[in-house]
Amino acid sequence: MTNVIASRAKQSRVSSVQTRDCFVACAPRNDTEMTVGKLLKKYHIRAKKSLGQNFLADPNLQHKLITPLHLTPEDTVLEIGSGLGVMAVAMAAQCRQVIAIEKDSSLLQIAKTEWHDVPNIQWISADFLETDLPEGPMKVLGNIPYNISTPILFRLLEYKDRFSKAVLTLQKEVVQRIVARPGNKDYGILSIMAQAQSRCEKLFDLPARCFIPPPEVTSSALCLDFQADLPWHIEEIEQLRGIVQKVFQQRRKTIRNSLPQEYQFLLEPLGISPQARPETIGVEKWVSLANAAVTRQPLHRV
C-alpha cells in the first residue's frame, strides 16, 4: 500500500513552463492518473455556485500549495474543502494522516470511492464552520470559498492553538487586506487580528484560468504561521477585537474621537498620538492598548 501511495505522489510531481499567456503543466503523466479535470468529466460534475465551488485543476499549483506546509511523516493535515480528494491523496503520501472535510456530500462520496485504497485519509462530510474540530497539532490546507473566507479565517484564529501552520487559497483582495501594513488603504480589522495572532505571508497569485470554472477574480495563496515567535503577548483577545472593531467603525476619525472615553488616558503613555487615525497605528500598538485596557496600567508594555 505504501508503494501505491508513493507512486501516486511521484506521478503528481510535474515540471512547468511559463508561457506568454499562463502557467501550464508540461510533464508527461500516466493516462490512468485521476486529475481534477478527469474526475469532473468522469462523473459529469458541475460546480455548485451556492457552495462557491471553483476546482483548482492545475497540478503545478496544487503541488505549489502543499510545499509550504513542509510535511513530515509525523504530520496530520486538516484540509478544508477537500473536493474530489486529489490534494488529500498527494498529502497522504507525505504525512501520517489527512483529515479531509467537505460540505458537498456528493463530492465526498466520489472521493471516497476513487481513493478507497489510501488508508490514511479520514473523510468527513461536514461544514468546517459548524463541525467540532479535532485536537491538534495539525497543519491546514484549504481552497476557501470567497463568500465565507472571513468566518473561516476567524475560526482558524479562534482555534489557533490546535494548528501550527495554514496555507489558504483566498480572493486576492482578502489576502491583501490580511497582510496590509499601517498606512495602507487595505489595513484594518482583518489585518490587525490576523497579524496579532500569526505571521502572515502572501505566497503567490493563482490565475482564474487555473480553476474550473474560472472565478471572476484572481486568487492568492496565504500562509499563516501560528507558531511564529511574535514580539508580544495578548492578555485578552476579545478585548483587542472589541477595541479594534469599535475604532475602525470610524476609521477616518482620529483615535481621540473614536476610542471610548474610558481608554483615552492610555494613549499618550503608550506612545500613541491622540491625533493619529486608526489605519496608521501598528499592530504592536493595538496589542499594547488592548493589554493596558485589561490591566488599567497605562505604562504596560507587550
VEXTI-964305 format. One record per residue: residue in three letters; x, y, z of N, C-alpha, C, O, CB in turn. Coordinates in steps of 0.02 Angstrom, whole numbers, plus 50000, padded with zeros to 5 digits. Glycine has a CB too. Example, Ala and Ser with C-alpha at 12.3 -4.5 7.8 and 13.67 -1.06 7.14 Angstrom:
BEGIN
ALA506604971650390506154977550390506604983550390507124983450423505654977650452 SER506424988850354506844994750357506455000250394506705005750402507044997050286 
# end
This chain:
BEGIN
MET500414993950000500005000050000500435006350000500285011249966499535000050061 THR500985006050039501435011750040501705013249971501775019049952502005010650088 ASN501865007949933502125008849865501605012049820501785016149777502355002149836 VAL500965010249829500435013149788500385020649800500355024549753499755009849802 ILE500395022549865500345029649882500945033449857500885038849829500265030549958 ALA501535030549868502145033949845502155034849770502385039849745502765030049867 SER501895029749734501865030249662501435035949640501605039649594501605023749632 ARG500855036849673500425042349654500755049049668500695053749629499755041849691 ALA501105049349726501445055649741501975057149689502065062949669501775055249811 LYS502315051849665502835052949615502525055549550502805060049518503215046449601 GLN501945052749531501615054949471501395062249475501365065649424501015050649456 SER501255064649537501005071449545501545076649540501405082649537500645072049610 ARG502185074449539502725079249533502805081049460503045076949421503385076449563 VAL502615087049442502645089149372503085095249365503125099349411501945090449344 SER503405095749308503775101849293503315106749260502745105149244504395100349249 SER503555112849249503115117949220503515122749179504125123349185502735121649275 VAL503145126349135503455131549097503025137749101502415137249110503555129449024 GLN503325143449095502965149749095502895151949022503375153748989503335155249137 THR502285151648998502155154048931501935161248934501865164148988501625149748896 ARG501835164248874501625171248872500935172148904500785177448931501615173748800 ASP500515166948901499835167648923499705164948993499325167949031499385164148876 CYS500025159349011499855156449076500395151549098500855149949062499175153049073 PHE500305149349160500745144549191500435137649179499895136349205500845145949267 VAL500765133249141500435126949122500875121049139501485121549143500285126949047 ALA500545115349150500905109149162501175106349096500825106749045500455103849197 CYS501785103649096502055101249033502345094249038502525091348987502585105849009 ALA502405091449099502715084849104502225079449083501625080149094502955083549176 PRO502475074049054502025068549037501765065349101502125065149151502385063248994 ARG501165062649099500895059349157500525053049136500315052449078500435064049197 ASN500445048549181500105042249168499375043549149499035047449182500155037649230 ASP499135040249097498455041349074497945039149126497365041349124498335037649009 THR498145034849172497675032449223497655037049284497245035949328497855025349244 GLU498085041949287498095046449345497465050649345497285053649295498725050949345 MET497125050849402496505054449407496615061649428496665063249488496025050949456 THR496655066049379496715073149393496015075949406495515072549394497055076849335 VAL495985082149430495345085349443494925085649379494335084149380495445092349471 GLY495245087649324494875088249261494575081649240493995081449218495335090849208 LYS494945076249246494695069649226494115067449271493635064449247495255064449228 LEU494175068849335493645066849381493005070749368492455068049372493865067849453 LEU493075077149352492485081249337492115078449276491505078249274492675088549325 LYS492505076349225492195073549165491905066649178491365064949155492715073149108 LYS492275062549215492055055649228491385055449263490955051249247492575052049271 TYR491285060049311490665059949350490175065449330489675066549363490835060549423 HIS490325068849274489875074049248489705079249302489115080949313489225070849220 ILE490215081549335490115086149392490105093349368490525095449328490675085149444 ARG489625097049392489595104249381489665107749448489365105749498488935106249346 ALA490075112949449490185116549511489525119649536489125122149497490715122049501 LYS489435119449601488845122249632488985129449655489375130549701488605117849692 LYS488675134049622488785141049637488585142649709488895146949741488405145549589 SER488075139249734487835140549802488355138849854488345141549910487215136649815 LEU488825134349837489355132449883490015135849866490525134449897489445124949882 GLY490005140349817490605143949798491145139449771491735140549783490875147649858 GLN490955134249733491435129349709491815131749647491505133549596491085122749693 ASN492465131649651492925132549595493495127649605493875128349652493195140149590 PHE493545122649562494025117249571494705119149543494765120749484493775110849538 LEU495225118949583495905120249560496135114349519496225108749545496385121649620 ALA496245115449454496395109949408497125109649387497305104849352495965110549348 ASP497535114349406498235114449384498665110449434498745112549491498485121749379 PRO498945104749412499355100649458499955104449485500165103149542499575094449423 ASN500245108949445500825112749469500645116949530501015117149579501095117349414 LEU500065120249527499865124549582499645120449642499725122549699499305129149560 GLN499355114549630499195110149685499825108449725499835108849786498845103649660 HIS500335106549688500985104849720501275111049754501555110549809501485102049668 LYS501215116749722501505122849749501165125049814501475128249856501455128449698 LEU500525123349821500165124949883500355120249940500385122349998499415124549871 ILE500485114049924500675109249976501375110350002501515109350061500605102149949 THR501825112449958502535113049976502665117350038503055115150081502915115949918 PRO502355123250046502505127450105502305124350172502505126750225502165134050098 LEU501895119050170501725115650233502305111750262502305110050321501125111050222 HIS502805110150219503405106450241503195100150279503375099150337503855110950286 LEU502815095950245502535089950278503075084950296503575084150261502025086750232 THR502955081650353503395076250376502965070050389502355070650393503785078450441 PRO503275064250397502885058050410502505058250476502075053950487503345052150410 GLU502655063050519502305063550584501705068250582501325068650630502795065850637 ASP501615071950528501105077150525500395074550514500295069450482501285082050470 THR499925078250541499215077550525498995083950490499155089450514498785076050588 VAL498635083250435498405089050397497645089150396497325084050382498695089050325 LEU497365094850410496645095950403496535099750338496775105350329496355099950464 GLU496155096650291496005100150228495295102750230494825098850240496115095350167 ILE495225109250220494565112450219494315112550147494625115750104494595119650249 GLY493775109050134493505108750066493925104250023494245106449975493485115750036 SER493925097850039494375093050005494135091149935494505088149897494445086750046 GLY493515093049917493275091949849493315084649827493055080249860493665096149802 LEU493655083549771493715076849742494295072849771494415067149750493795077449667 GLY494665075749818495165071949855495855071649824496295068249851494925065249864 VAL495965075049768496615074549734497185077149778497705073949782496595078349668 MET497085082849810497625085549852497685081749917498235081149944497495092949866 ALA497135079049942497165074850002497615068849990498015066950033496455072650023 VAL497545065749932497945059849915498685061749909499125058149932497695056549849 ALA498815067449877499515069649870499835070849938500415069149948499545076149828 MET499455073749984499725074950052499785068450091500245067650131499275079950089 ALA499315063850081499335057550117499975053650104500185049750147498725053250099 ALA500275054650045500905051250029501495054150068502035051250068501035051649955 GLN501385059950100501935063350133501855063850209502335065550244502005070150105 CYS501265062350236501145063550307500795057550340500625052750306500735069950318 ARG500695057950404500395052450442499655051750427499405046250417500495053550517 GLN499295057450426498565057150417498315063650385498585069050398498205055950484 VAL497805062950343497445068750316496725068150339496395063050331497485068950238 ILE496475073550369495765074050388495435078550337495535084550337495675076750462 ALA495045075550293494755079050236494025080850250493595076450255494815074850171 ILE493895087350257493215089750272492915092650209493205097050177493225095050329 GLU492315090150190491975092650131491225093250145490915088450168492105087950071 LYS490955099050130490245100350143489795096950091489245094750107490105107850142 ASP490035096350029489645093349975489705085749980490215082849962489905095849905 SER489175082450005489205075350017489295071249953489585065849955488575073050053 SER489055073749897489125070149834489855069949812490095064849788488695073249779 LEU490215075449821490935075549805491315070949852491765067349831491215082649810 LEU491135071049916491485066949964491395059549948491865055649955491225068350035 GLN490815057549926490695050549909491115048449849491385042949848489955049349895 ILE491175052949800491605051449742492335050649765492675045949743491545057049689 ALA492565055249807493255054849832493375048249869493885045049860493405060849877 LYS492905046349911492975040049949492995034049903493355029149916492405039350000 THR492615034349849492605028849800493265028549762493555023149754492015029649752 GLU493495034249737494105034449696494725032649736495175029349711494195041349665 TRP494745034749799495355034049838495265029249897495565030149950495585040849864 HIS494845024249888494695019549942495305015649964495315012950019494145014749920 ASP495815015449922496415011549939496945015749974497505013349985496705008549876 VAL496785021849992497265026050029497035026050102496545029350119497295033450000 PRO497385022550145497125021250213497185027050262496825027150312497475015450241 ASN497625031850249497745037050300497385043550285497625048950303498485038350305 ILE496805043050253496365048850244495715047550281495385042450271496225050250169 GLN495535052150324494885051850359494415056750324494525062750324494955053550435 TRP493895054050294493415058150256492845060250301492535056050333493145054350194 ILE492715066850305492185069450348491715073750307491925078650276492485073450407 SER491075071950307490565075950274490295081050324489895079350367489985071450245 ALA490515087350317490325092350367490495099350341490865100150293490685091050434 ASP490205104250374490355111250363490895113250413490795112650473489725115850370 PHE491475115550388492025117350432491815122350486492075122150542492605120050392 LEU491355126850470491155132050517490715129250573490625132650624490785137550480 GLU490445123250565489985120650614490215114250648489975112550702489325119450581 THR490675110650617490875104150645491365105050702491725110050706491185099850591 ASP491375100150747491875100150801492555098650770492635094050730491705094850856 LEU493045102650789493715101950760494125096950800494085096850862494075108650757 PRO494525092850766494955088050802495475091750844495645097550831495305083350751 GLU495725088250893496275091050933496905091250891496995087050846496385086850997 GLY497335095950905497955096650867498505092250895498385087750935498175103850868 PRO499115093550872499295098750824499165096550751499245090750734500025100750832 MET498975101350710498825099950640499085105550596499175111250619498065098850630 LYS499195103950534499295108950482498655109350441498255104650441499915107150437 VAL498555114850407497915116050372498045117950300498495121850284497515121550408 LEU497645115050255497635117050185496915118350166496465114550185497965111650139 GLY496795123750128496105125050109496035129550049496365134750044495745128050166 ASN495605127450003495395131849947494725134649969494215131349963495345127849878 ILE494735140849994494175143550032493665147049987493855151449948494425148250085 PRO493025145349992492505149049954492535156449973492575158250032491795146149969 TYR492505160749922492595167849934492075170749981492225175350020492575171549868 ASN491465168049979490925171150018490955169650092490595172650131490275168949991 ILE491385164850112491445163350184492165163550207492335160550258491145156450199 SER492595167050171493305167150188493435170350256493855167850294493695170850135 THR493095175850272493215179150336492995174950395493375174250443492855185950337 PRO492395171950394492215167550450492695161650459492845159750516491505164850440 ILE492925158750404493395153250410494055155550440494345152150483493525149950342 LEU494295161350418494915163950446494845165050521495295163250559495105170450411 PHE494305168050543494215169450614494125162950654494305162750713493615174050625 ARG493855157750624493805151350660494495148250668494645145350720493325146550623 LEU494905148850617495595146350624495965150150679496335147150718495965147050558 LEU495865156650682496195160650734495925158850803496305158650852496095168150720 GLU495275157450807494975155650871495275149150898495365148450959494215154850863 TYR495425144450853495695138050874496435137350856496685131850843495295132350842 LYS496785142950855497475142950830497945138550870498455136350844497745150050831 ASP497775137050933498195132750974498205125550948498645121650967497965132851046 ARG497735123850904497705117050876498095116550810498205111150784496985114950865 PHE498295122250784498605122450718499315125250722499455129650763498185126550669 SER499755122650681500435125350677500505130050618500845135150622500945119650672 LYS500185128250562500255132150501499665130950456499365125550457500915130450465 ALA499475136050417498935135250369499135138350303499435143750301498275138450396 VAL498975134950248499045137750181498355138050151498025132850142499545133550136 LEU498125144050135497435145050112497435148550044497845152850030497035149150163 THR496955146550003496835150049940496225154549950495675152149965496725144949881 LEU496325160949941495805165849954495765170849896496205170949853495925169550020 GLN495245174849895495205180249847495795185049859495965186549916494535184049853 LYS496105187249805496705191449810496605197549853497045199349892496935193549741 GLU496015200649848495885206649886495865205149962496055209250002495225209749864 VAL495625199149980495605197250050496305196350077496465198550132495185190850060 VAL496725193050038497425191950059497785198750066498175199650113497795187550007 GLN497645203350021497945209950026497745213450091498155216850122497745214249966 ARG497125212450112496895215350175497245212150234497425215550282496145214650181 ILE497335205650231497635202050287498355204050298498565204850356497585194550275 VAL498735204950245499455206450251499615213850249500195215850252499835202850196 ALA499105218150243499215225350236499575228250297499495225850353498545228950226 ARG499965233450284500345236950336500015243550353499625246150313501075237950314 PRO500175246350411499895252850430500015258050376500555258350347500185255250496 GLY499515262250364499555267350313499295265250246499185269350202500265269550306 ASN499185258650238498905256050175498145256250180497855255150233499155248750162 LYS497815257550124497085258150124496745251450142496175251450164496835260550056 ASP497095245850132496815239250148496895237350221496605232450243497145234050104 TYR497285241250258497435239650328496815240850372496515246250370498035243850354 GLY496625235750411496025236550452495955230950502496455228150525495415236950408 ILE495335229450520495195224550572495495217750555495825214650597494435223850583 LEU495395215450493495645208950472496415208750476496695203750497495415207350401 SER496735214050455497475214350457497715213650529498155209650543497725221050427 ILE497425217550574497655217750643497535211150679497975208650713497315223450681 MET496935208450672496765202250707497175196450682497385192150722496025200750701 ALA497305196050617497705190550590498435191350609498755186550630497635190250514 GLN498715197350600499415198450613499585198250688500155196850706499635205050584 ALA499095199750730499215199550802499285192350827499565191250880498645203050839 GLN499015187550789499005180650812499395175750769499435169850785498295178350816 SER499695178150715500075173650671500545177850628500465183850622499605169350627 ARG501025174450598501435177750547501115176550480501025170750459502185175150548 CYS500925181850446500535181450384500985183050324501345187950324499935186250386 GLU500945178750274501355179750214500965177950151500705172450146502005175550218 LYS500925182650105500645180950040501165177050001501755178949998500435187450001 LEU500965171449971501425167049936501445168449861501975169949834501235159849948 PHE500875168049828500855169049755500135169649733499675168049771501215163249717 ASP500035172049672499365172649643499205166349604499645162849578499325178849597 LEU498545164849600498305159249560497815162049509497265164249527497955153749605 PRO498005162149445497565164949393496895161349390496855155349404497905164749325 ALA496385164949371495715162049367495685156149319495295151549330495215167349345 ARG496085156249266496065150949215496305144149242496225139049209496485152949155 CYS496605144149301496835137849330496285134149368496405128749395497425139049376 PHE495685137049370495115134049405494575131949356494535134649301494835138949457 ILE494175127149377493585125049339492975125649385492955122149436493665117749311 PRO492495129949370492525135149318492965140949341493085141549401491815137749301 PRO493205145149295493625150849316493205155749356492675157849334493925154349254 PRO493455157749415493095162949454493175169749419493585170549374493365163249526 GLU492785174449441492805181149411493375185349439493475190949417492145184649421 VAL493735182749488494265186449520494905182349522494895176249512494065188549592 THR495465185749536496105182249546496145179849618495905183149664496695186949530 SER496445174049628496545171249695497275172049715497715173049673496335163849697 SER497395171649780498075171849806498155166549860497675164749895498255178849834 ALA498755163949867498915159249920499195163049980499615167449972499425153849896 LEU498955161250039499165164450101499435159250149499135153850155498575168350133 CYS499985160750182500245156350234500185159750302500385165450310500995154450220 LEU499885156150349499835158550418500245153950463500125147950465499085158750442 ASP500735156850497501155152950543500925154550614501065159850641501915154750533 PHE500565149750643500275150850710500795149750765500665151450823499685146250721 GLN501355146850749501875145550799502455150550794502965149550826502135138550792 ALA502365155650755502895160750749503015164150816502555165050856502705166050695 ASP503625165950827503815169450889503665176850882504095180750861504575168250906 LEU503055178750898502845185750890503095189850949503165187251005502075186150886 PRO503255196250938503565200450990503065203451039503175209051063503955205950958 TRP502525199951054502045202451103501635196651131501615191151103501585207751071 HIS501305198151185500835193451216500165196951222500135202751242501085191051287 ILE499635193551203498965196351206498625193951270498535187951281498545194451143 GLU498425198751312498105197051375497415193951363497275188451387498035203351419 GLU496995197451326496315195051312496145196751239496095202551221495795198251360 ILE496065191651198495955192751127495295196351114495245200251067495965186151089 GLU494785195051156494145198351146494195205851160493835209851130493615195251190 GLN494635207851205494745214951218495055218251157494855223751138495185215951280 LEU495545214951128495855217651068495345218251012495295223450979496445213151047 ARG494965212951000494465213050947493955218650959493765222250912494115206250943 GLY493725219351021493215224351036493455231451023493095235550994493005223751107 ILE494075233051044494345239751034494445241150960494265246550936495005240551072 VAL494735236450925494885237450854494225238350814494185242750772495285231450826 GLN493735234150828493105234750793492765241450807492495244550761492635229050812 LYS492785243550869492465249950888492805255750852492465260050824492505251050963 VAL493455255950852493815261550823493765261650747493685267050717494555261350844 PHE493795255750716493785255650642493085256650613493005257050552494065249050618 GLN492585256950655491925259050631491945266250608491525268450568491395258050686 GLN492425270050633492515277050615493245278250596493575282450626492295281850673 ARG493485274550547494195274350531494465281050506495065282150509494315269150480 ARG494035285450481494275291950457494355297050513494645302350503493805294550404 LYS494095295450572494165299950629494825298550664495115293150657493575299250678 THR495055303350702495655302150743495465297350799494875296650816495935308850772 ILE495965294150828495815289350881495525292750942495145289650980496445285550899 ARG495695299150953495395302851009494635303051002494275302951052495675309951012 ASN494395303450940493675304050928493315297450916492705297350907493565308550871 SER493685291950914493365285550901493465280450958493075275750964493635282650837 LEU493975281350998494105276851055493645278651113493555284551128494845277151077 PRO493335273751146492925275251205493295279451256493905278651266492685268751237 GLN492945283951286493245288751332493635285451389494135288051412492705293251361 GLU493395279651411493715276351468494435274151454494805272751501493305270351489 TYR494625273951389495305271851372495745277551349496325276451332495285266451319 GLN495475283551347495855289151320496505290451357497015292151326495425295451322 PHE496495289551423497095291151463497675286351448498245287751469496925290751537 LEU497545280851413498075275951398498495277851337499045275351329497765269151387 LEU498245282251295498565283451231499265286251236499745282951214498145288251191 GLU499345292051264499995295351264500535291451301501095291151277499945302251294 PRO500385288451359500905284451392501145278551350501705276051360500655281951458 LEU500715276251304500905270651260501225273051195501385269051152500305266351245 GLY501315279551189501635282251128501165282651069501395282651012502215278151110 ILE500515282951081500015283451028499745290551027499455292851075499445278251038 SER499845293850972499605300750966498845300850964498545297250924499895304250904 PRO498515304851004497785305451001497535307950934496955307150917497535310051056 GLN497985311050895497795313750830497875308550773497705309950716498205319850814 ALA498145302750790498255297650739497595294550717497135293850756498725292150766 ARG497565292750653496985289050628497115281550637497695279450637496845290750553 PRO496595277650646496675270550660497115266850610497515262550630496005267150661 GLU497055268450545497435264650495498175266250495498555263150457497145266050426 THR498405270950536499115272550540499455269350601500065270050610499215280050542 ILE499075266050643499335263250706499515255950696499095251950673498815264050764 GLY500125254050712500375247250701500065242150747499775243850798501115247150708 VAL500145235750729499855230250767500115230150838499725229150885500015223550733 GLU500755231350847501035231050915500715236250960500605234951019501795232150913 LYS500575242150934500245247350973499525245450992499295246851047500245254050935 TRP499185242150945498505239850960498515234651015498085234751059498165237050897 VAL498995230051013499055225051066499215228351133498935226551184499595219851048 SER499675233251132499845236951193499225240351223499115240151283500385242151179 LEU498835243451179498235246951203497735242051233497455243451286497915250851145 ALA497615236451199497145231551225497375228551291496975227551337497035226051174 ASN498025227151296498295224451359498225229551415498045227751472499035222551350 ALA498365235851400498305241051450497575242051471497435243551529498595247651424 ALA497115241051425496405241651441496195236151490495735237151531495975241351378 VAL496515230351485496365224851531496645226151600496295225251650496645218251504 THR497265228351603497615229251667497505236151698497625237251757498345228051658 ARG497265240751655497175247851676497835250851698497855255351740496665248251734 GLN498365248351668499035251051682499285254351619499485250951572499525245451706 PRO499285261051615499455264551553500155263551528500295264651469499335271651562 LEU500615261451572501305260451550501445253151536502015251151525501795263051603 HIS500925249051536501015241951522501275240951452501015243951404500365238051533 ARG501775236651445502065235251379501955228051362501895223751405502825237051377 VAL501945226651296501885219751274502565216351279502635210451263501615219251202 
# end
